Amino acid sequence: MFTGIVEEVGQVLSITKKTDAIQLSIKASEILNDTKLGDSIAINGVCLTVTSFSKNGFDADVMPETIMGTTLKWLKPHHEVNLERAMSANGRFGGHFMTGHIDGVGQIKQISKKGNAIYMTIQADPQITNRLVLKGSVAVDGTSLTLFDVTATSFTISLIPHSAEFTILGKKRVGDHVNVECDVLQKYVNQEKAAPSSSITMDFLAKHGFTN
């Protein structure tokens, strides 16, 4: 699990192509203080497993499904990425619950400034927007943000100066693609609403001899 509070902006050192997969080598420092083999680190919101590491960076394998369903397929050497370690049970919880499993890819359609805020409107498929709630939470490239507007085909988030400066979102431009993960609690609510109602009632059970 993650919180969407980006701990560090890393940099892609290299991308090694394998059969239907890739290996990412990421330059990092702060998040490696207590890293162990097999730990989970979110790269732009995508949960990946550390396969090797040094004091200057780490490697992670990306499987085919993850490549196809996220923006990781467009990464190139020297690209910057948001990084977050899996949350610890004894730390502060500053964002919202995230799994690191991306729901889809959105595309930035508009960026505007108002006061000290940067408003960003992102186009997304209805399968994503249907899971979003006004004033609720969403993760964009692994950054926990509040929803200020939701339509059938887009949603709008606002970046405070800190988020713009200390994540890669502040450098995004119109046309760029981003990873989107909907609030996991809202996803479960929607799933419950969509579940078909049962035809089994107390009268049905009594009629068939299961109750008195």
C-alpha positions in Angstrom: 0.0 0.0 0.0 1.0 3.6 -0.7 -0.2 7.1 0.3 0.5 9.2 -2.7 3.0 11.4 -0.9 6.0 11.4 -3.3 9.2 11.0 -1.3 11.7 11.7 -4.1 12.0 12.5 -7.8 14.3 9.9 -9.4 15.7 9.6 -12.8 15.7 6.8 -15.4 19.3 5.6 -15.9 18.6 2.9 -18.4 15.9 0.7 -19.9 16.8 -2.9 -20.8 14.4 -4.7 -23.0 13.7 -8.4 -22.4 11.3 -10.8 -23.9 7.9 -9.0 -23.6 9.3 -7.1 -20.6 11.7 -4.4 -19.5 14.0 -3.7 -16.7 14.2 -0.2 -15.3 17.3 1.2 -13.6 16.4 4.2 -11.5 18.7 6.8 -9.9 17.6 7.5 -6.4 19.0 8.3 -2.9 16.6 9.1 -0.1 14.3 6.1 -0.6 17.2 3.7 -0.5 18.0 4.3 3.2 16.2 1.2 4.3 15.5 -0.6 1.0 15.8 -4.3 0.9 15.5 -6.8 -2.0 11.9 -7.5 -2.7 10.6 -4.3 -1.4 7.8 -2.4 -3.2 8.5 1.0 -4.7 5.9 3.0 -6.7 7.3 4.6 -9.9 4.9 7.2 -11.2 2.3 5.4 -9.1 3.1 1.9 -10.4 3.9 -0.6 -7.8 7.2 -2.5 -8.7 9.5 -4.8 -6.9 13.1 -4.0 -6.2 15.3 -6.7 -7.8 18.7 -5.1 -7.1 20.0 -1.9 -5.6 23.0 0.1 -4.6 23.6 3.4 -2.8 22.8 5.3 -6.0 19.8 3.5 -7.4 17.7 0.4 -7.9 16.4 -2.0 -10.6 12.9 -3.2 -11.1 11.3 -5.5 -13.7 8.1 -4.5 -15.5 5.8 -7.2 -16.8 4.0 -7.0 -20.1 0.5 -6.1 -18.7 2.0 -3.2 -16.7 3.9 -1.9 -19.7 0.7 -1.9 -21.9 -1.5 -0.4 -19.2 0.6 2.4 -17.9 2.8 5.3 -19.1 6.0 3.3 -18.2 6.1 2.2 -21.9 7.0 5.8 -22.8 9.8 6.2 -20.4 13.3 7.0 -21.7 16.7 7.5 -20.1 17.0 10.8 -18.2 13.2 11.0 -17.7 12.3 12.0 -14.1 9.9 9.8 -12.1 7.9 10.1 -8.9 9.1 7.6 -6.2 7.5 6.4 -3.0 8.2 3.5 -0.8 5.4 1.2 0.5 3.8 2.8 3.6 5.0 1.7 7.0 2.5 0.9 9.8 4.1 3.2 12.3 4.3 6.4 10.1 2.0 9.3 9.5 -0.7 8.8 6.8 -0.7 12.0 4.8 -2.4 11.1 1.5 -5.0 8.4 0.8 -4.9 4.6 0.4 -3.3 3.5 -2.9 -2.5 0.1 -4.2 -0.1 1.0 -6.9 -2.3 -0.7 -9.5 -3.1 1.8 -12.2 -6.7 2.0 -13.4 -5.9 3.7 -16.7 -3.9 6.4 -18.5 -5.2 9.9 -18.9 -4.1 12.8 -21.1 -3.6 16.4 -19.9 -6.0 18.7 -21.9 -5.7 22.0 -20.1 -3.4 23.7 -17.5 -4.2 27.0 -15.9 -3.0 29.1 -13.0 -5.2 30.7 -10.3 -3.4 32.4 -7.5 -0.8 30.0 -6.2 -2.6 26.9 -7.6 -2.2 25.1 -10.9 -5.4 23.6 -12.2 -4.9 20.6 -14.5 -7.8 19.0 -16.5 -7.2 15.4 -17.5 -9.1 13.5 -20.2 -9.9 9.9 -19.2 -12.2 7.1 -20.1 -15.6 6.8 -18.4 -14.4 3.6 -16.7 -12.1 5.9 -14.7 -14.3 9.0 -14.3 -17.3 6.9 -13.1 -15.2 5.9 -10.1 -14.3 9.5 -9.2 -16.1 11.7 -6.7 -16.0 15.5 -6.4 -13.8 16.5 -3.5 -12.6 12.9 -3.3 -9.1 11.6 -3.9 -7.3 10.5 -7.0 -3.6 9.6 -7.7 -2.0 11.1 -10.7 1.5 9.7 -11.5 1.5 8.5 -7.9 0.7 11.8 -6.4 -2.4 12.0 -4.1 -4.6 14.9 -5.1 -8.1 16.3 -4.5 -10.7 16.3 -7.3 -12.2 19.7 -8.0 -14.3 18.8 -11.0 -15.5 15.5 -12.6 -17.3 15.1 -15.9 -18.1 12.0 -18.0 -14.8 12.4 -19.9 -12.4 14.3 -17.7 -11.5 15.4 -14.2 -9.7 18.4 -12.8 -7.1 18.5 -10.0 -5.2 21.4 -8.4 -1.5 21.4 -7.6 -0.2 23.5 -4.6 3.3 24.9 -5.1 4.8 22.1 -3.0 3.3 19.4 -5.3 4.4 21.3 -8.4 7.9 21.7 -7.1 8.6 18.4 -5.5 6.9 16.0 -8.0 7.1 15.6 -11.8 3.6 17.1 -12.2 4.9 20.6 -12.1 6.8 20.0 -15.4 3.9 18.3 -17.2 2.6 19.9 -20.4 -0.7 19.8 -22.3 -0.8 16.5 -24.3 1.3 14.6 -21.8 0.0 11.2 -20.5 -0.3 10.3 -16.8 -1.1 7.3 -14.8 -4.4 7.4 -12.9 -5.4 5.3 -9.9 -8.9 5.9 -8.4 -9.5 5.9 -4.7 -9.7 2.2 -3.7 -12.5 2.9 -1.2 -14.7 4.5 -3.9 -13.9 1.5 -6.3 -15.4 -0.9 -3.7 -18.4 1.4 -3.3 -19.0 1.4 -7.0 -18.6 -2.4 -7.2 -21.2 -2.9 -4.5 -23.6 -0.6 -6.3 -23.1 -2.5 -9.6 -23.5 -6.0 -8.0 -26.7 -7.7 -9.1 -29.3 -8.0 -6.4 -30.0 -11.5 -5.1 -33.2 -13.3 -5.8 -32.8 -15.3 -2.6 -35.3 -14.1 0.0 -36.6 -15.4 3.3 -39.8 -16.5 1.5 -37.7 -18.3 -1.1 -35.8 -20.2 1.6 -38.9 -21.1 3.5 -40.7 -22.3 0.3 -37.8 -24.7 -0.4 -37.5 -26.0 3.2 -34.4 -24.2 4.4 -36.2 -22.2 7.1 -39.3 -22.6 9.2 
